[in-house]
Amino acid sequence: MSQSLRWGVLGTASIAKRSVIPGIRGSKRNEVVAIASRDQQKADQAAKELHIDSAYGSYESLLASSEIDAIYIPLPNHLHLEWTLRAAEAGKHILCEKPIALTAAETEKMVEACQKAGVHLAEAFMYRHHPRYQMIQDVIESGEIGELRGIHANFTFNSAGSTENIRYHKDWGGGSLYDVGCYPISVARLLTGLEPEAVTTQAIFSEKHGGVDMMTSGFIEFPNSISLIFDCGMWAAFRNQMEVLGTDGVLKVPSAFVSDPDGDSSFYVEGKLGNRRVEVPNVNHYSLMADDFAAVVLDGEKPKFAPQDAIQNMKVLESALRSARNRERIEL
């Protein structure tokens, strides 16, 4: 294998074209060499628009190419299982868009298939590859804000005006929990280093939008009486924030999950050392995610986030959706 990881993209989703493909291109050890669609014309148009050398009119033909080492899957959620299994069978390493699947059981199948095939599988939570999250963890572990008490996080936007969005298909894994609620859940697990004990959520389910949860609020119980209070939504004003509360202070992240590589990714600490702004390098977290992936494949480095993490996050997401539908507290 060359010193540069060669990527193929399954599908022409906007997240791929807008963020992930440019991020891979801006990385140090990766290149995008092919894109596929089930429509050859769409594949050709995307390849032309994005200056990609090869365009395939089927996902199968892209997977059959010996010129491709790794696959990025930005397909609708219900297709993640099928195409991860097919990519693994073809011997391709896989970066799968979040949420990685529809259920924890599906995720387990994906992990097992990739382990059997000897390929790397990663879930595309780009935010946690940004250096500021290590900096945030360092502040928490230093004791500057005291003993951890809880995390408050939100991720909302308003796309309710259009009823044709793929996020509005319940059977496809649509809804706000799977689309953006996965971020607060993931970050709370990351920063606490703990797995939740119970989940309670309440949601707005809209029949105009395929019966999916358009807005969800939740309370997640962790060991040591630590909690995550969060909300996520596709029918509310844009918010993308997090607070980490301690006994002696608070850490605030104004743009917690989506950050502009050319913007301000700083966070703020009010604690034992007074109030301070922590400056963070302006970097593209999609590029860093790609380079971390390449280090695993090309250098044999240990993944920063093991596949088991995706299984655990899916267990919580699945339980959160069930809690909202059944109006009950779910013990994990």
C-alpha positions in Angstrom: 0.0 0.0 0.0 1.2 3.5 -0.8 1.9 6.2 1.8 -1.3 7.9 0.8 -4.7 6.3 1.5 -6.9 6.2 -1.6 -10.6 6.9 -0.9 -13.8 6.1 -2.7 -17.1 7.7 -1.7 -20.4 5.8 -1.8 -23.0 8.4 -2.8 -23.2 12.1 -3.5 -24.7 13.3 -0.2 -24.2 16.9 0.7 -22.2 16.1 3.8 -19.7 14.4 1.6 -19.4 17.1 -1.0 -19.6 20.0 1.5 -17.4 18.8 4.3 -15.8 15.3 4.2 -14.3 15.3 0.7 -12.7 18.7 1.2 -11.5 17.6 4.6 -9.9 14.4 3.2 -8.3 16.5 0.5 -6.9 18.9 3.1 -5.4 16.1 5.1 -1.8 15.0 4.9 -2.0 11.4 4.0 -5.3 10.9 2.0 -6.7 11.4 -1.4 -10.2 11.0 -2.9 -9.9 9.1 -6.2 -13.4 7.9 -6.9 -17.1 8.6 -6.3 -20.1 6.4 -7.0 -23.8 6.9 -7.4 -26.6 4.5 -8.5 -27.0 6.9 -11.4 -24.0 7.2 -13.7 -24.9 10.8 -14.7 -25.1 11.9 -11.1 -21.7 10.3 -10.4 -20.2 12.0 -13.5 -21.6 15.3 -12.4 -20.2 15.0 -8.9 -16.8 13.9 -10.1 -16.6 16.9 -12.5 -17.8 19.3 -9.8 -15.4 18.0 -7.2 -12.5 17.2 -9.6 -12.4 13.5 -8.8 -10.8 11.2 -11.4 -13.2 8.2 -11.4 -17.0 8.1 -11.4 -18.9 4.8 -11.0 -22.6 4.2 -11.8 -23.0 1.6 -9.0 -21.6 1.1 -5.6 -20.6 -2.4 -6.5 -18.3 -1.3 -9.3 -16.5 1.1 -7.0 -16.0 -1.6 -4.3 -14.5 -3.8 -7.0 -11.8 -1.4 -7.9 -8.3 -2.3 -6.8 -7.3 1.4 -6.9 -9.3 2.1 -3.7 -8.1 1.4 -0.2 -10.9 3.0 1.9 -14.6 3.8 1.6 -16.5 6.7 3.1 -20.2 5.9 3.5 -22.5 9.0 3.7 -25.6 7.1 2.7 -29.0 7.2 4.6 -28.7 5.5 7.9 -30.6 2.4 7.0 -28.1 1.6 4.3 -25.0 1.7 6.6 -25.2 -1.9 7.6 -25.5 -3.3 4.1 -22.7 -1.3 2.5 -20.4 -1.7 5.4 -20.7 -5.4 5.2 -20.2 -5.3 1.4 -17.2 -3.0 1.7 -15.6 -5.2 4.3 -16.1 -8.3 2.1 -14.4 -6.3 -0.7 -11.4 -5.7 1.7 -11.9 -2.0 2.0 -11.4 0.0 5.2 -14.6 1.9 6.2 -15.4 5.4 7.5 -19.2 5.4 8.1 -21.2 8.5 8.7 -22.9 8.8 12.1 -25.0 7.2 13.5 -23.2 4.1 12.4 -26.4 2.0 12.2 -30.0 1.8 13.3 -29.4 -0.5 16.3 -26.6 -1.8 18.5 -27.2 -5.2 17.1 -26.6 -3.9 13.6 -23.4 -2.2 14.8 -22.2 -5.4 16.3 -22.6 -7.2 13.0 -20.6 -4.4 11.3 -17.8 -4.6 13.8 -17.6 -8.4 13.6 -17.5 -8.4 9.8 -14.7 -5.8 9.7 -12.7 -7.6 12.3 -13.1 -10.9 10.4 -12.1 -9.1 7.1 -9.1 -7.4 8.8 -10.3 -3.9 7.9 -10.6 -0.8 10.0 -14.1 0.6 10.8 -14.6 4.1 12.2 -17.7 6.2 12.9 -17.4 9.7 11.5 -17.7 11.8 14.6 -15.3 14.5 13.3 -15.5 16.8 16.3 -13.7 14.5 18.7 -10.6 14.6 16.5 -10.2 18.3 17.1 -7.4 19.1 19.5 -9.6 21.2 21.7 -11.4 18.1 23.1 -8.1 16.9 24.5 -7.6 20.4 25.9 -11.1 20.3 27.4 -10.3 16.9 29.0 -7.1 18.2 30.3 -8.9 21.1 32.1 -11.5 18.7 33.6 -8.8 16.3 34.8 -6.7 19.1 36.3 -9.4 19.9 38.8 -9.7 23.5 37.7 -13.5 23.4 37.7 -13.6 20.9 40.7 -15.4 17.6 40.8 -17.6 16.9 37.7 -21.3 17.4 38.3 -22.9 17.3 34.9 -22.9 18.2 31.3 -25.5 20.4 29.4 -25.4 20.2 25.6 -27.6 21.0 22.6 -27.6 20.7 18.9 -30.6 22.1 17.0 -31.5 23.5 13.6 -34.7 24.2 11.7 -35.3 22.3 8.5 -39.0 21.6 9.1 -40.1 23.8 6.1 -39.3 20.9 3.7 -41.1 17.6 4.1 -38.9 15.8 1.5 -35.8 15.6 3.6 -34.3 12.1 4.0 -34.2 12.7 7.8 -38.0 12.5 7.8 -38.1 8.7 7.0 -38.7 6.8 10.2 -37.7 3.5 8.7 -34.5 5.0 7.4 -33.3 6.0 10.8 -34.6 9.6 10.5 -35.2 12.0 13.3 -33.3 14.5 15.5 -31.9 11.9 17.9 -30.1 10.0 15.3 -29.1 13.0 13.3 -27.8 15.4 16.0 -28.7 13.9 19.4 -25.9 11.4 18.8 -23.4 14.3 19.4 -24.3 15.3 23.0 -24.6 11.6 23.9 -21.2 10.9 22.4 -19.5 13.9 24.0 -20.8 13.1 27.5 -19.5 9.5 27.2 -16.1 10.9 26.0 -15.6 13.5 28.7 -16.8 11.4 31.6 -15.2 8.2 30.4 -18.3 6.4 31.7 -21.3 4.6 30.2 -24.8 5.7 31.1 -27.0 3.8 33.5 -30.4 5.1 32.4 -32.1 7.3 29.8 -35.3 9.4 29.9 -36.4 11.5 27.0 -39.4 13.4 25.7 -39.9 14.2 22.0 -42.1 16.0 19.5 -43.2 13.4 16.9 -44.5 15.1 13.7 -46.8 13.2 11.3 -46.1 16.0 8.8 -42.5 14.8 8.9 -42.9 11.0 8.6 -43.5 10.5 12.3 -39.9 11.1 13.3 -38.8 12.9 16.4 -38.4 16.5 15.4 -37.3 17.7 18.8 -36.1 15.7 21.7 -35.0 16.6 25.3 -33.3 14.1 27.5 -31.8 13.3 30.9 -29.1 10.7 30.9 -27.8 9.2 34.2 -24.2 8.3 34.5 -22.4 6.6 37.4 -21.3 8.8 40.4 -24.5 10.8 40.1 -23.3 12.6 37.0 -25.9 13.6 34.4 -26.2 14.8 30.8 -29.1 17.1 30.2 -29.5 17.7 26.4 -31.8 18.7 23.6 -31.6 18.1 19.9 -33.9 19.1 17.1 -34.7 19.8 13.5 -37.5 22.2 14.3 -35.8 24.9 16.4 -33.3 27.7 16.0 -29.7 26.8 15.4 -27.7 26.0 18.6 -24.5 24.0 19.0 -23.3 24.5 22.6 -22.0 22.7 25.6 -21.3 23.4 29.3 -19.4 21.2 31.7 -20.4 21.9 35.3 -18.1 21.3 38.2 -18.2 21.9 42.0 -15.9 24.9 41.6 -16.5 26.2 38.1 -17.9 25.7 34.6 -16.4 25.1 31.2 -18.3 26.6 28.2 -17.9 25.7 24.5 -19.9 28.1 22.3 -19.5 26.0 19.1 -19.3 22.4 20.5 -19.7 20.1 17.5 -19.6 22.2 14.3 -16.6 24.5 14.0 -15.3 26.6 11.2 -11.6 25.8 10.5 -11.1 29.5 9.8 -13.2 30.7 12.7 -12.9 30.8 16.5 -12.9 27.4 18.2 -12.0 28.8 21.6 -13.7 27.7 24.8 -14.1 29.4 28.2 -13.2 28.4 31.7 -14.6 29.9 34.9 -12.9 28.2 37.7 -10.3 28.2 40.5 -7.8 30.1 38.3 -10.4 32.8 37.5 -12.1 33.4 34.2 -10.1 32.7 31.0 -10.5 32.1 27.3 -8.6 29.1 26.0 -7.4 29.6 22.5 -7.5 26.6 20.2 -5.7 26.0 16.9 -7.7 26.7 13.8 -7.8 23.3 12.1 -10.2 21.2 10.0 -11.5 18.4 12.2 -12.5 16.4 9.0 -8.9 16.5 7.9 -7.7 15.4 11.3 -10.2 12.5 11.3 -8.9 11.4 7.9 -5.3 11.5 9.1 -6.1 9.6 12.3 -7.8 7.0 10.1 -4.8 6.8 7.8 -2.5 6.3 10.8 -4.4 3.2 11.8 -4.4 1.7 8.2 -0.9 2.8 7.1 1.1 2.7 10.3 -0.8 0.1 12.4 -1.5 2.6 15.1 -4.2 1.9 17.7 -7.5 3.7 16.9 -8.3 6.6 19.1 -11.8 5.4 19.3 -12.3 1.6 19.2 -15.3 0.1 17.2 -16.8 -0.9 20.6 -17.4 2.8 21.2 -19.8 2.9 18.3 -21.7 -0.1 19.7 -22.0 1.6 23.1 -23.2 5.0 21.6 -25.8 3.1 19.5 -27.1 1.4 22.7 -27.8 4.8 24.3 -29.3 6.3 21.1 -31.6 3.3 20.6 -32.7 3.5 24.2 -33.3 7.3 24.0 -35.6 6.8 21.0 -37.5 4.0 22.8 -37.8 6.1 25.9 -39.4 9.0 23.9 -41.8 6.7 22.1 -42.9 4.8 25.2 -42.6 7.8 27.6 -40.6 5.7 30.1 -37.2 5.6 31.8 -34.9 3.0 30.2 -32.3 1.4 32.3 -29.2 0.3 30.4 
